[in-house]
Amino acid sequence: MLECVVNVSEGRDMLRLRIIARACGPSLVDVHADADHHRSVFTLAGPGRRDAVAGARSLAAAVAEQCSIVDHAGEHPRFGALDVVPFVALGGTRIERAEAADEARKFGEWWAREFAVPVFLYDDADPEQRDLPSARATSFRSREPDFGPAAPHPRLGATAVGARQPLVACNCVLVSREISVARQIAREVRERSGGLRGVRALGFFLPEARRAQVSMNLVEIEHTGVQDACLHVRALAREHGTDVASVELVGLIPRRDLDRCTDDFLRWSRLDAESTIEARVGKGPRWWPGDPPPEPV
């Protein structure tokens, strides 16, 4: 089964997001919209390899029609309107990962050709295996696009397209409003600063919630899963005189990571079985833009 987790630089206009969601067809299994980050994540997956591929292309065409990076302002770093497009081989075998990388390169070439948007490849899709943070740091500076023009599209910007292993994206919203506290916790928890293996983290302030947030990508979930990461953030928050007010999953989580969580953690975090990729395939998303978000089970 192939998954595609598309990050779009639009998190506030629910009508536009609904149009994009409908373009995905039956492969859409989850929608996560964030007004503060001005960003949405569309998860596509299906039992057939073509389901996510066709859905991703339809989604991208809708983004090109509906979205613009001009005057875009949000907390999350971004390349462009269609910001990041990773293809994920959920089975994880070498053959499946090679197929995911091939589909990512085909998608990147198609997007650049049809819409004149520069594309930067990352992880398994990139012959040099450069990761996403590296692509963000070097694009249009020391690194030229892999496909498309040498300068950003005036309305759509650029796009990062990759093939990677399954990861978990989650946010820990703090009781504190101090962004300096969130940034310090992010430094302490992320791997490159000596924290937990496979954790990438940033600290943000959320204007609507009036809270600080530690935003994490867990890219090696076999070493650091959602429970270990969130409980570590909670422990660090308490050391800094605050606490975690809530845990927010961005997209879906592989069942194998949720199965490792204790009942106490699941009650505290309010994650549930319906948060898994496996539970949503064939059922469609629990939430559509413009509708009230569902309460956790």
C-alpha positions in Angstrom: 0.0 0.0 0.0 1.3 3.4 -1.0 0.6 6.5 1.1 1.1 10.2 0.1 1.0 12.9 2.7 0.6 16.2 0.9 1.3 19.4 2.8 -0.5 22.5 1.4 0.1 26.1 2.4 -3.5 26.9 3.1 -5.2 26.3 6.5 -7.8 29.0 6.8 -10.1 29.1 3.8 -12.4 26.1 4.4 -14.1 26.4 1.0 -10.8 26.1 -0.9 -9.8 23.2 1.3 -13.0 21.4 0.7 -12.6 21.8 -3.1 -9.0 20.4 -2.8 -10.3 17.5 -0.6 -13.0 16.6 -3.1 -10.4 16.5 -5.9 -8.6 13.7 -4.2 -11.3 11.1 -4.8 -11.6 7.9 -2.8 -7.9 7.7 -1.8 -8.3 10.6 0.7 -8.2 9.2 4.2 -7.5 12.2 6.4 -7.5 16.0 6.4 -5.8 18.1 9.0 -6.1 21.9 8.8 -4.2 24.4 11.0 -5.1 28.1 10.9 -2.1 29.2 12.9 0.4 27.4 10.7 -1.8 28.3 7.7 -1.2 24.8 6.5 -3.1 21.6 5.8 -2.1 18.0 5.5 -4.0 15.7 3.2 -3.3 11.9 3.6 -4.0 9.7 0.6 -3.7 5.9 0.7 -5.2 2.8 -0.7 -4.6 -0.9 -1.4 -3.7 -0.1 -5.0 -0.4 1.7 -5.7 -2.2 3.9 -8.3 -4.8 5.2 -5.8 -2.5 7.6 -4.0 -0.6 8.6 -7.2 -3.7 9.6 -9.1 -5.2 11.3 -6.0 -2.0 13.3 -5.5 -2.0 14.6 -9.0 -5.6 15.6 -8.8 -5.0 17.3 -5.5 -2.0 19.2 -7.0 -4.0 20.4 -9.9 -6.7 21.7 -7.5 -4.0 23.5 -5.4 -2.6 25.2 -8.6 -6.1 26.5 -9.2 -7.1 27.4 -5.7 -4.0 28.5 -3.8 -1.3 31.1 -3.9 1.9 31.7 -1.9 1.6 35.5 -2.5 1.1 37.3 0.9 1.0 33.9 2.6 1.8 34.3 6.3 1.9 31.3 8.7 4.0 29.9 11.5 5.4 26.9 9.5 8.4 27.2 7.1 7.3 26.6 3.5 8.5 26.2 -0.1 5.3 27.0 -1.9 1.6 26.5 -2.2 2.0 22.7 -2.8 4.7 22.6 -0.2 5.8 19.0 0.5 4.7 15.8 -1.3 6.2 12.6 0.3 5.4 9.2 -1.0 5.5 6.4 1.6 5.8 2.7 1.1 3.8 1.4 4.2 5.1 -2.1 3.7 8.7 -0.9 4.0 10.4 -3.6 1.8 13.3 -2.6 -0.4 11.2 -3.1 -3.6 8.3 -1.1 -2.2 10.6 1.7 -1.2 12.1 1.7 -4.7 8.6 2.0 -6.2 7.7 4.9 -3.9 10.9 6.7 -5.0 10.1 6.1 -8.6 6.6 7.4 -8.2 7.9 10.5 -6.4 10.3 11.3 -9.2 7.6 10.8 -11.8 5.3 13.1 -9.8 8.0 15.8 -9.4 8.7 15.7 -13.1 5.0 15.9 -14.0 4.3 18.8 -11.6 7.3 20.8 -12.8 6.4 20.2 -16.5 2.7 20.9 -16.3 2.7 23.9 -13.9 6.2 25.3 -14.2 7.0 24.9 -10.5 10.6 24.1 -9.4 10.9 20.7 -7.6 13.5 19.6 -5.1 13.8 15.9 -4.4 14.6 14.5 -1.0 15.2 11.3 0.9 14.9 8.1 -1.2 13.7 10.1 -4.3 16.9 12.1 -4.3 20.0 10.3 -5.8 22.1 12.0 -3.1 19.7 11.0 -0.3 19.5 14.6 1.0 16.8 15.1 3.7 14.0 17.6 3.8 15.7 20.1 6.3 18.7 20.1 3.9 16.4 20.9 0.9 14.9 23.8 2.8 18.3 25.2 3.8 19.9 25.0 0.4 17.1 25.4 -2.2 17.9 28.3 -4.7 21.1 29.0 -2.7 23.7 26.3 -3.2 21.2 23.9 -4.8 19.3 24.1 -8.1 15.9 22.4 -8.6 15.9 18.8 -9.8 13.0 19.6 -12.1 11.5 22.8 -13.4 12.7 26.5 -13.7 15.6 27.9 -11.7 13.4 30.5 -9.9 10.2 30.1 -7.8 6.9 30.2 -9.6 5.4 33.7 -8.9 2.2 32.4 -7.4 2.9 28.8 -6.5 6.5 29.0 -5.2 8.4 25.7 -5.2 7.7 22.1 -4.0 9.7 19.4 -2.2 8.9 15.9 -3.4 10.3 12.9 -1.6 10.0 9.2 -0.8 10.4 8.3 2.9 9.6 5.8 5.6 6.5 6.2 7.7 6.8 9.0 10.3 4.6 10.5 12.9 3.9 14.3 13.0 2.6 15.6 16.3 2.3 18.8 18.3 2.5 19.3 22.0 0.6 22.5 22.9 2.0 24.0 26.1 0.2 25.7 29.0 2.8 28.4 28.6 2.5 31.3 26.1 6.2 31.8 26.0 7.7 30.9 22.6 11.2 31.0 24.2 10.1 28.0 26.4 8.8 26.1 23.4 12.0 26.7 21.4 14.2 25.6 24.3 12.2 22.4 24.7 12.4 21.8 20.9 16.2 22.2 21.1 16.4 19.7 24.0 14.2 17.1 22.4 15.5 17.1 18.8 18.2 14.7 17.8 20.6 17.1 16.2 20.9 19.0 19.5 21.5 15.8 21.4 17.9 14.8 22.1 15.9 11.7 21.1 16.9 9.7 18.0 14.9 10.5 14.9 13.1 13.6 16.4 12.9 16.9 14.5 11.3 19.7 16.5 10.5 23.4 16.3 8.9 25.8 18.8 6.1 28.1 17.7 3.6 30.5 19.1 -0.1 29.9 18.2 -1.9 33.3 18.0 -5.4 31.8 17.9 -4.8 29.4 20.8 -2.6 32.0 22.6 -0.3 29.1 23.5 3.2 28.0 22.6 3.7 24.7 20.8 6.4 22.1 20.3 6.0 20.7 16.8 7.7 17.4 16.1 8.3 15.0 13.2 9.3 11.5 14.4 11.2 10.1 11.5 12.5 6.9 13.1 9.5 5.6 14.9 11.1 2.2 15.5 13.4 4.1 17.9 11.3 7.0 19.1 7.5 6.6 18.9 4.8 9.1 19.7 4.6 8.0 23.4 8.3 8.4 24.1 8.5 11.8 22.3 5.4 13.3 23.9 6.2 12.1 27.4 9.7 13.5 27.0 8.3 16.9 26.0 6.0 16.8 29.1 8.9 16.1 31.4 10.9 18.9 29.9 8.0 21.2 30.1 7.6 20.5 33.8 11.3 21.2 34.3 10.7 24.6 32.7 7.7 25.3 35.0 4.9 24.6 32.6 3.1 21.5 31.2 1.6 20.0 28.1 -2.0 21.2 27.7 -2.8 18.9 24.7 -1.4 16.5 22.1 -2.4 17.0 18.5 -1.7 14.4 15.8 -1.0 15.9 12.3 -2.3 13.3 9.9 -2.4 9.7 10.9 -0.2 7.3 12.8 0.9 3.7 11.8 -1.0 1.1 13.9 2.3 -0.4 15.0 3.3 2.8 16.8 -0.1 3.2 18.5 0.0 -0.4 19.6 3.1 0.3 21.6 1.3 3.0 23.6 0.1 2.4 27.1 -3.6 2.9 28.1 -2.6 5.7 30.4 -0.8 7.5 27.6 -3.7 7.0 25.2 -6.2 8.5 27.7 -3.9 11.5 28.4 -3.1 12.2 24.7 -6.6 11.4 23.5 -5.3 9.3 20.6 -7.4 6.4 19.5 -7.6 3.5 17.0 -9.3 5.7 14.5 -6.1 7.8 14.3 -4.3 5.0 12.5 -3.7 4.8 8.7 -4.9 1.3 8.6 -8.3 2.2 10.2 -9.0 5.0 7.7 -8.2 3.3 4.4 -11.5 2.7 2.5 -13.5 4.8 5.0 -12.5 8.3 4.0 -11.6 11.1 6.4 -13.4 11.6 9.7 -13.4 15.3 9.2 -14.0 17.6 6.2 -13.0 21.3 6.1 -15.8 23.4 7.3 -17.4 20.7 9.5 -16.9 20.5 13.3 -13.8 18.4 14.1 -14.6 15.0 15.6 -14.2 14.3 19.3 -11.6 11.5 20.0 -13.2 8.1 20.8 
